[in-house]
Amino acid sequence: MTKRLHDKIAIITGSGRGIGRACALRYAIEGAVVFVNDINADNVAKVTAEIIAAGGRAVAHHCDVTDPAAVQALVDHAVKEFGRLDVMFANAGGSMPKATHLTSVEEYRNVVALNQDAVFYGIHAALPVFMRQKSGLFLTTASGAGQNGVADLAAYGAAKAAVINLMRVIAVEYGGMGIRANSISPGPMGTELMRSWLATMEGGADAFEAQVPSGRLGTEEDIAVAAAFLATDEAFFINGVCLPVDGAVSALLASPRPGKPL
């Protein structure tokens, strides 16, 4: 395989599991040095070891990305170790599904802190490095909930919408300096958690999956392949976009809907 990310230095937050782990593995396969970050130190150690065992290069850095000082230290670590940073991938995120009127102010702020504020902290920390280099990619994992209304995801959807627009603003402001900023919007994913939830619905996962135009639920690797491509030099002119990786779900007039609970 051609190592399209040869010697690129990439930070991927939330890469201790799920989509982030898949992206870290893919970046390493493509030749990047990956800073594996997660709030769970054990997961950071496992993924870092997994990459190294496969012949890749990885550095473990456990921290909470909702702490701006911790994010600054993460970026400083990469620059001190390698003298540069090529990709700041703000993947860490998570939702707390709940009806808006039942969502407390504290819950709202926690969701926004992880999904929106943490992305800005990464930009704030890495932007001076990118400006000095006159190159660099900001990438974030967005969501369809940030582009269309999804019930019970008010805080999460608002945060993801903000992040999508933040990437566009950064692209417009700093594109002339060789800096890019893009989002990836995953579709319905075939994770164990998702399938367990769908199993409680009428028709189960099969009925839901049948509504996806591409005929199946997404995989973490689907996202990782897209994320790796956006980090290549060939993708230089792709800037300020939110790329749906969703099997054409966002092209539908209406998104797939689960059945009624059993």
N, C-alpha and C positions, 0 to 999 in steps of 0.2 A: 504494500500500500504506500502511495506517495504521502509523505509526512508534510501535509499542507500547513501545519502550525509549527514547523521546526523551529525550536529555540524561542518561541513566543512565551512570555511570562504571563500567566493568567491566574487571577484570583476568582474562585467560584464560591460564593457564600451558600450556606445551606447544602453543602455537597457531601454531607455525611450519610445521606439516604435518598431514595426516590429519584426524581428527575435530576437533582444536583449531582448525585453519585454517578448516574449514567453519563452526564455531561463531563464530569471530571475524568472518567475512564476514557471517553471518546477523545477528549482534548489530549490526554496523555498518549493514546494510540497514534494520534496525528502529530506527535512530536513536541507538544508544549510541556513546559514545566508548570505544574498545577499546584497552586496553594489551596489545599483542602481546608475549608472552613465550615464549622458548624458549632452550635451551642452545646452539642453532646460530644464531649472529649473522646469517649470510647468509639463513637462512630467515625470521628476524624482519624483516629489511629487505625481503625480497620480499613478504611478506604485508602489511606496513604500507603499502608502495607500492601494492599491489593494491587495498587498501581506499580509499586516498586517490584513486587514479585513478578509482574507481567513484563518487566523490563522498561517501565516508564519512569518518569521523574516527578516526584511530588514532595511537597513540604507541608507538614501538619501545622495548622494554626487555629487553635480552639479559641473562640471568643463569642460574645453576644453582640450581634450587629445593631441592636437597638441602642447601644452605647457609642456615641460619636467618637470618644477618645479611643475606644477599642478598635473601631474601624480605621482610625488614623494610624494606630499602631500596626494594624494588619498591612496597610499599604506601605508604611515605613519599613516593615520587615522585608517585603518583596523587593523594594528599591535598594535597601541596604545589602541584601543578599546577592542581587543580580544587576543592580545599577539601572534598572528600567522596569516598566510595567506596560504590557500591551493590551490586556483585557481585564476590565473590572466587571465581572458578571454578578449582578445582584439577583441571585436566584432565591434566597431565603424568603419564606413567606408562609402564610397559612390563614385559614378562615375559621370563624366561629359562628356557624349558621344559627341564626336566631331572628325571629320577627323583630322589626325595627322598634316597635313599642315596648318590647321586652329587653332590648339591648341597653345595658347601663352605660353611663358615660365612661366609666373605667374600661369596660369591655371594648367600647368603640376606640378609645385611645390606644389600647393595647394592640388592636388589629392594625390601626393606622401606623403605629410606631414600627411594627415589623414589616408591613407591606409597602409603606410609603416613605416614612422618615429614614429608614435604614438605607433605602436607595439613594436618597439625597446625601446622606453621610458618606457613602461610597464615592459619589460624584465629587463632593466637596474635598475629600481627601486625595483623590486621584487626579483631579483636573489640573492642578499645578504641574504634576509630572507629565501629563499628556501635552500640556501647552509647551513645556520645555523641550519635549521630544518632537513636537509637531506631528504626533501620531497617537493612536490609541482608540480602543473601542469600549464604550459603555453598553452593556447588554443587561436586560432584565426579563424575568419571567412574568408576563402579564396574565390576563385571563379574559375569557369571553364576558365575564361578569363586569369587566371594566369598559366594555363596549356596548353592552345591552343590559337591560334590567333583569336581575335574577332575584326571585323572592328569597328573603331571609339572608341576603348578603349585602345589606346596605353599606356597612362599614368597609367590608372587603372590596366590593364593587367600586365604591368611591375612591378608595386608595389605589386600586389598579388603574382606574381612569386617570387619576392624577399622574401616575407613573408613566403611562403611555404618552401623555402630553408633555411631561417633563423630558422624556427622551427626544421628542420632536423639537422642543425649545433648545436643548443642548446641541442637537444637530444643526439647527439654524444659526445659533450663536457661534459655534466653534468649528463648523464644517470646513471653513476656509483655512483652518490650521491643521487639517488632516485628521481631525477627531470625528469619530462616528458615534451615534447613539441609536440603538434599536431595541425593540421589544419582541418577544415571542409569545404568542397567545395559544397555549395548549387547548385542545378540545377535550371531549370526554375520554378519560384515560382508563385503561383496563387494569387498574391497580387492584390489589387484594381488598383494600378498604372500599373502593367503588363497587366492586362486584358483590361484596358482602351486603352493602346497602341496597343494591339493585335486587338482590335475592329476596328482599322483604316486600318487593313491589309485585303487582299483578303482571304476570308474564316473565318476570325476572330479567336477568341480564340479556338474554337472547332477544326479547321483545324490544328492549332499548337499543341494543346493538344493531338490530335490523333497520332502525331509522337513520343510522349514520350513512350518508351517501357512499362513502368508500367501503362500506360493508363490514367494518370492525371498529372496535374501540382502539384508541391510540396506545402506544407503548412509550416507555421512558426513552428508549433508543430513538424513536421518531423525533423527539424533541432534541436529543443530543446531536443527531446528525445535522439538524437545522442550525443549532447553536454553533457547531463547529464550522459549518460553511460560512456563517456570518462573521466569524473571526478570521477568515482567510483574506489574503491580499486581493484575491479575485472579487471579493464582495465590497471593495472599496466604495463603489458608487451607490451602494445600498445604504442609505442614511436617513434617519428620521421615520422609519417605518415600524408598524406593528404587524409582524408576520403571523398569520393564523396557521397553526399546524394542527388541523382539526378534522381532516377527512371530509372537508366541504360543509361541515355543520354550519359555519357562519354564512355560507352561501344560501342556506335554506331560508324560506320565508318565515318558518318557525323552527326552533331548535327541538331536538328529540326530548320527549317528556317521559318520565317514569310512570308506570301505572299506579293504581291505588294500592295502599298498603294492604297486605293479606290479612 
